[in-house]
Amino acid sequence: MDKLLERFLHYVSLDTQSKPGVRQVPSTEGQWKLLNLLKEQLEAMGLVDVTLSEKGTVMGTLPANIDGDIPAIGFI
């Protein structure tokens, strides 16, 4: 199976449904499970400074593969 499809199917197999009436985010253990998985996968792909915030934001930096001063880009 295509690796991208395999990854996607794994993501959607996780129970990440939010818990109604809860003010905290992420609101369930399933959401934390996905966030931790994403963090681990970013680190395995070579991203550096990978962080997971208490509000569930995963961020990392992909180091440049060329020399020189080039503009940065961000993906959300």
C-alpha positions as CSV (number, residue, x, y, z in Angstrom):
1,M,0.0,0.0,0.0
2,D,1.2,3.5,-0.7
3,K,3.0,5.0,2.4
4,L,0.9,8.2,2.3
5,L,-2.3,6.3,2.1
6,E,-1.2,3.9,4.9
7,R,-0.4,6.9,7.1
8,F,-3.7,8.6,6.4
9,L,-5.7,5.5,7.2
10,H,-3.8,5.1,10.5
11,Y,-4.6,8.7,11.4
12,V,-8.3,8.3,10.7
13,S,-8.5,5.0,12.6
14,L,-7.6,6.8,15.8
15,D,-10.5,8.0,18.0
16,T,-9.9,11.8,18.0
17,Q,-13.5,12.9,18.6
18,S,-13.7,15.8,21.0
19,K,-15.5,15.5,24.3
20,P,-18.6,17.8,24.5
21,G,-18.8,20.3,27.3
22,V,-15.1,20.2,28.1
23,R,-13.3,23.5,28.0
24,Q,-9.7,22.1,27.7
25,V,-8.1,21.5,24.4
26,P,-7.2,18.8,23.4
27,S,-10.2,17.4,25.2
28,T,-9.5,13.6,24.9
29,E,-6.7,11.1,25.3
30,G,-7.3,10.1,21.7
31,Q,-6.4,13.6,20.5
32,W,-3.2,13.5,22.6
33,K,-2.3,10.2,21.1
34,L,-2.5,11.6,17.6
35,L,-0.6,14.7,18.6
36,N,2.2,12.6,20.1
37,L,2.3,10.4,17.1
38,L,2.6,13.4,14.8
39,K,5.5,14.8,17.0
40,E,7.3,11.4,16.8
41,Q,6.9,11.2,13.0
42,L,8.2,14.8,12.5
43,E,11.3,13.9,14.5
44,A,11.8,10.7,12.6
45,M,11.6,12.7,9.3
46,G,14.5,14.9,10.5
47,L,12.7,18.0,11.7
48,V,14.4,19.7,14.6
49,D,13.1,21.7,17.5
50,V,9.8,19.7,17.4
51,T,7.5,20.8,20.2
52,L,4.0,19.9,21.4
53,S,2.3,22.7,23.3
54,E,-0.2,22.2,26.2
55,K,-2.9,23.4,23.8
56,G,-2.1,20.8,21.2
57,T,0.0,22.7,18.7
58,V,2.8,20.6,17.1
59,M,5.6,22.6,15.5
60,G,9.0,21.8,14.0
61,T,11.7,23.1,11.8
62,L,13.0,21.5,8.6
63,P,16.6,22.6,8.2
64,A,17.6,24.1,4.9
65,N,19.4,21.8,2.5
66,I,21.2,24.6,0.6
67,D,23.6,27.3,1.6
68,G,22.8,30.9,1.7
69,D,20.3,33.3,3.3
70,I,16.9,32.3,2.0
71,P,13.4,33.3,3.2
72,A,11.6,30.9,5.6
73,I,8.1,29.5,4.9
74,G,5.5,28.3,7.3
75,F,2.7,25.7,6.8
76,I,-0.4,25.6,8.9
